[in-house]
């Protein structure tokens, strides 16, 4: 009678060890491939926003999407400026502003385009207490479930709808700010600008072409993206580059070299495993996040052409 061959225990252990080694080698590579896919998807979304911008300025006599504070809009009479970088609509009667104009004009038909794929795992988390608690990462009306809903008569917390977990719209102008310009701005918007750095553009020919108009200056600054960001420029091209660096001390008293928009008071920008309430709880993120954020103007201007 012929004896049936079988694996010995040693051989089985060897095979398991080989599989474990292969998995250890391949897993980081798979993670890199997944990150690269998200990065490509992010660039494609920004490219789509760029095409929508081109069509928008063509339809509206070279005007850029309406700034939050433009002379004549909502009774504002100061220097054109942006207060909230992620705003999509001002309120139920004031209409769409910033990138929300692209949605309102029918040039963007899916609100997810305004969000980097890196935040899709945060779907459904409330973006801020009492504000924008919805399924599109904080930009769906809590009652109507419609993206950036600004229907008359519908209650809208905090003035309008903000894509608080999405891309930042900041159209830098060729003209640089003076102290007199800042004095004419809304008191909150004034804190977003710096003397001798660009103002906000309202027309296509006013744009500083060498700096991005849309980028993600919060999420891509966290460990989930390896400190790299995608940026959309006025001519429609998208770059992938390292985040600018600057020495500073964060809200925890820790020295940091991260030039970013991080703020302990804008915890809605982070998933719950990174930030809990008003404190950053992730040990990796603590030393790299500035509690006193840099202005959007400084951030965008520091990016490479």
C-alpha positions as semicolon CSV with decimal commas, in nm:
position;residue;x (nm);y (nm);z (nm)
1;X;0,000;0,000;0,000
2;X;0,142;0,335;-0,108
3;X;0,170;0,595;0,165
4;X;-0,001;0,927;0,089
5;X;0,236;1,225;0,083
6;X;0,150;1,520;0,308
7;X;0,308;1,844;0,424
8;X;0,501;1,821;0,744
9;X;0,442;2,075;1,018
10;X;0,777;2,236;0,943
11;X;0,691;2,276;0,575
12;X;0,356;2,431;0,664
13;X;0,521;2,678;0,896
14;X;0,773;2,768;0,625
15;X;0,494;2,834;0,375
16;X;0,304;3,050;0,627
17;X;0,623;3,243;0,704
18;X;0,684;3,306;0,331
19;X;0,326;3,430;0,286
20;X;0,363;3,658;0,587
21;X;0,687;3,804;0,446
22;X;0,525;3,861;0,106
23;X;0,228;4,034;0,268
24;X;0,461;4,255;0,470
25;X;0,635;4,355;0,148
26;X;0,320;4,406;-0,057
27;X;0,094;4,584;0,193
28;X;0,285;4,917;0,187
29;X;0,288;4,899;-0,191
30;X;-0,088;4,846;-0,197
31;X;-0,131;5,144;0,034
32;X;0,082;5,355;-0,199
33;X;-0,125;5,247;-0,498
34;X;-0,445;5,336;-0,313
35;X;-0,305;5,678;-0,221
36;X;-0,195;5,737;-0,579
37;X;-0,545;5,651;-0,701
38;X;-0,701;5,900;-0,460
39;X;-0,445;6,161;-0,563
40;X;-0,535;6,108;-0,928
41;X;-0,906;6,131;-0,845
42;X;-0,839;6,452;-0,650
43;X;-0,654;6,602;-0,948
44;X;-0,940;6,500;-1,179
45;X;-1,194;6,671;-0,952
46;X;-0,988;6,989;-0,945
47;X;-0,951;6,968;-1,322
48;X;-1,330;6,947;-1,349
49;X;-1,364;7,254;-1,128
50;X;-1,112;7,431;-1,353
51;X;-1,323;7,356;-1,663
52;X;-1,632;7,481;-1,482
53;X;-1,448;7,805;-1,394
54;X;-1,359;7,858;-1,760
55;X;-1,720;7,813;-1,866
56;X;-1,841;8,038;-1,584
57;X;-1,620;8,334;-1,675
58;X;-1,723;8,287;-2,037
59;X;-2,091;8,308;-1,944
60;X;-2,056;8,598;-1,700
61;X;-1,841;8,850;-1,886
62;X;-1,508;8,736;-1,733
63;X;-1,644;8,772;-1,378
64;X;-1,518;8,519;-1,126
65;X;-1,762;8,344;-0,893
66;X;-1,903;8,602;-0,655
67;X;-1,693;8,675;-0,349
68;X;-1,855;8,661;-0,007
69;X;-1,799;9,033;0,038
70;X;-1,822;9,218;-0,291
71;X;-1,922;9,587;-0,302
72;X;-2,297;9,601;-0,360
73;X;-2,357;9,243;-0,248
74;X;-2,559;9,225;0,071
75;X;-2,507;9,593;0,133
76;X;-2,129;9,555;0,167
77;X;-1,934;9,858;0,041
78;X;-1,572;9,785;0,134
79;X;-1,282;9,626;-0,052
80;X;-1,380;9,296;-0,224
81;X;-1,275;9,015;0,007
82;X;-1,335;8,662;0,126
83;X;-1,414;8,581;0,488
84;X;-1,499;8,212;0,484
85;X;-1,288;8,003;0,250
86;X;-1,534;7,715;0,223
87;X;-1,862;7,902;0,179
88;X;-2,095;7,780;-0,096
89;X;-2,403;7,994;-0,035
90;X;-2,442;8,312;0,166
91;X;-2,794;8,246;0,294
92;X;-3,142;8,161;0,172
93;X;-3,186;8,500;0,003
94;X;-2,830;8,604;-0,081
95;X;-2,759;8,324;-0,326
96;X;-2,448;8,124;-0,404
97;X;-2,096;8,254;-0,355
98;X;-1,748;8,121;-0,425
99;X;-1,748;7,773;-0,582
100;X;-2,118;7,743;-0,502
101;X;-2,173;7,967;-0,805
102;X;-2,052;7,683;-1,028
103;X;-2,313;7,455;-0,873
104;X;-2,584;7,723;-0,894
105;X;-2,504;7,785;-1,262
106;X;-2,543;7,415;-1,340
107;X;-2,174;7,372;-1,431
108;X;-2,112;7,128;-1,145
109;X;-2,392;6,877;-1,102
110;X;-2,251;6,668;-0,818
111;X;-2,147;6,837;-0,495
112;X;-1,890;6,567;-0,423
113;X;-1,663;6,736;-0,675
114;X;-1,593;7,003;-0,412
115;X;-1,437;6,746;-0,179
116;X;-1,106;6,562;-0,199
117;X;-1,143;6,180;-0,199
118;X;-0,922;6,177;0,113
119;X;-1,218;6,289;0,325
120;X;-1,470;6,039;0,193
121;X;-1,416;5,813;0,493
122;X;-1,554;6,096;0,706
123;X;-1,892;6,081;0,536
124;X;-2,182;6,171;0,761
125;X;-1,991;6,329;1,049
126;X;-2,129;6,667;1,159
127;X;-1,893;6,940;1,042
128;X;-1,967;7,181;1,325
129;X;-2,219;7,202;1,607
130;X;-2,551;7,316;1,463
131;X;-2,413;7,368;1,114
132;X;-2,430;7,173;0,790
133;X;-2,487;6,833;0,945
134;X;-2,540;6,619;0,638
135;X;-2,417;6,344;0,414
136;X;-2,197;6,535;0,173
137;X;-1,924;6,592;0,429
138;X;-2,109;6,884;0,580
139;X;-2,274;7,059;0,285
140;X;-2,618;6,899;0,264
141;X;-2,914;7,072;0,422
142;X;-3,013;6,893;0,743
143;X;-3,384;6,915;0,657
144;X;-3,415;6,899;0,278
145;X;-3,107;6,675;0,227
146;X;-3,021;6,885;-0,079
147;X;-2,660;6,985;-0,142
148;X;-2,597;7,353;-0,061
149;X;-2,972;7,417;-0,039
150;X;-3,054;7,788;-0,017
151;X;-3,431;7,768;-0,077
152;X;-3,622;8,075;0,052
153;X;-3,792;8,006;0,381
154;X;-3,567;7,714;0,468
155;X;-3,375;7,760;0,793
156;X;-3,001;7,772;0,730
157;X;-2,760;7,785;1,022
158;X;-2,462;8,018;1,025
159;X;-2,555;8,228;0,716
160;X;-2,522;7,963;0,450
161;X;-2,371;7,635;0,344
162;X;-2,003;7,568;0,383
163;X;-1,807;7,282;0,232
164;X;-1,613;7,273;0,557
165;X;-1,448;6,948;0,461
166;X;-1,381;7,050;0,104
167;X;-1,157;7,254;-0,122
168;X;-1,070;7,615;-0,048
169;X;-1,148;7,887;-0,303
170;X;-0,906;8,180;-0,274
171;X;-0,857;8,385;-0,596
172;X;-0,541;8,590;-0,542
173;X;-0,524;8,919;-0,731
174;X;-0,230;9,092;-0,899
175;X;-0,298;9,392;-0,675
176;X;-0,143;9,382;-0,330
177;X;-0,321;9,486;-0,011
178;X;-0,257;9,810;0,173
179;X;-0,357;9,890;0,527
180;X;-0,634;10,109;0,387
181;X;-0,774;9,804;0,200
182;X;-0,780;9,600;0,518
183;X;-0,950;9,882;0,707
184;X;-1,235;9,879;0,453
185;X;-1,294;9,504;0,491
186;X;-1,537;9,320;0,710
187;X;-1,380;9,279;1,055
188;X;-1,346;8,901;1,021
189;X;-1,231;8,906;0,660
190;X;-0,961;9,152;0,759
191;X;-0,786;8,875;0,950
192;X;-0,753;8,667;0,631
193;X;-0,530;8,917;0,448
194;X;-0,182;9,060;0,494
195;X;-0,046;9,399;0,393
196;X;0,185;9,368;0,089
197;X;0,030;9,035;-0,012
198;X;-0,243;8,991;-0,278
199;X;-0,605;9,099;-0,243
200;X;-0,892;8,888;-0,381
201;X;-0,972;8,903;-0,753
202;X;-1,322;8,953;-0,891
203;X;-1,241;8,943;-1,266
204;X;-1,040;8,695;-1,470
205;X;-0,790;8,959;-1,583
206;X;-0,722;9,051;-1,218
207;X;-0,602;8,702;-1,124
208;X;-0,245;8,632;-1,021
209;X;-0,187;8,351;-1,271
210;X;0,116;8,208;-1,092
211;X;-0,076;8,109;-0,778
212;X;-0,362;7,858;-0,726
213;X;-0,727;7,959;-0,708
214;X;-0,844;7,635;-0,546
215;X;-0,652;7,407;-0,312
216;X;-0,696;7,205;0,001
217;X;-0,506;7,384;0,274
218;X;-0,634;7,174;0,564
219;X;-0,684;6,808;0,484
220;X;-0,384;6,748;0,269
221;X;-0,179;6,894;0,550
222;X;-0,255;6,600;0,777
223;X;-0,074;6,269;0,788
224;X;-0,336;6,103;0,568
225;X;-0,184;6,255;0,255
226;X;0,183;6,265;0,348
227;X;0,197;6,647;0,367
228;X;0,136;6,692;-0,005
229;X;-0,137;6,893;-0,176
230;X;-0,305;6,928;-0,514
231;X;-0,356;7,282;-0,643
232;X;-0,570;7,420;-0,926
233;X;-0,431;7,722;-1,114
234;X;-0,623;7,987;-1,314
235;X;-0,517;7,839;-1,650
236;X;-0,667;7,503;-1,551
237;X;-0,355;7,299;-1,476
238;X;-0,318;7,105;-1,151
239;X;0,006;7,055;-0,960
240;X;0,100;6,817;-0,680
241;X;0,354;6,966;-0,446
242;X;0,491;6,972;-0,095
243;X;0,317;7,182;0,163
244;X;0,503;7,505;0,244
245;X;0,681;7,516;0,580
246;X;0,721;7,787;0,839
247;X;0,841;7,786;1,198
248;X;0,584;7,850;1,466
249;X;0,432;7,732;1,792
250;X;0,099;7,555;1,796
251;X;-0,182;7,586;2,048
252;X;-0,024;7,310;2,255
253;X;0,300;7,504;2,294
254;X;0,481;7,265;2,058
255;X;0,725;7,405;1,803
256;X;0,617;7,328;1,447
257;X;0,748;7,390;1,098
258;X;0,411;7,347;0,932
259;X;0,273;7,640;0,737
260;X;-0,093;7,543;0,731
261;X;-0,447;7,640;0,808
262;X;-0,473;7,423;1,117
263;X;-0,659;7,557;1,414
264;X;-0,784;7,386;1,727
265;X;-1,096;7,600;1,692
266;X;-1,176;7,454;1,352
267;X;-1,191;7,097;1,471
268;X;-1,469;7,028;1,222
269;X;-1,190;6,993;0,967
270;X;-1,060;6,675;1,126
271;X;-1,199;6,326;1,172
272;X;-1,276;6,221;1,528
273;X;-0,965;6,003;1,559
274;X;-0,749;6,313;1,504
275;X;-0,940;6,577;1,694
276;X;-1,189;6,542;1,977
277;X;-1,377;6,856;2,070
278;X;-1,122;7,137;2,072
279;X;-0,814;6,922;2,131
280;X;-0,597;6,731;1,885
281;X;-0,570;6,382;2,031
282;X;-0,360;6,212;1,765
283;X;0,001;6,193;1,890
284;X;0,143;6,225;1,539
285;X;-0,062;6,533;1,458
286;X;-0,001;6,724;1,782
287;X;0,349;6,851;1,707
288;X;0,275;6,928;1,343
289;X;-0,039;7,139;1,366
290;X;-0,033;7,511;1,425
291;X;-0,303;7,615;1,669
292;X;-0,284;7,971;1,537
293;X;-0,344;7,917;1,168
294;X;-0,171;8,095;0,886
295;X;-0,390;8,321;0,667
296;X;-0,528;8,172;0,342
297;X;-0,347;8,449;0,153
298;X;-0,010;8,353;0,301
299;X;-0,075;7,985;0,235
300;X;-0,176;8,024;-0,130
301;X;0,095;8,278;-0,204
302;X;0,364;8,048;-0,060
303;X;0,277;7,768;-0,303
304;X;0,495;7,725;-0,608
305;X;0,382;7,849;-0,953
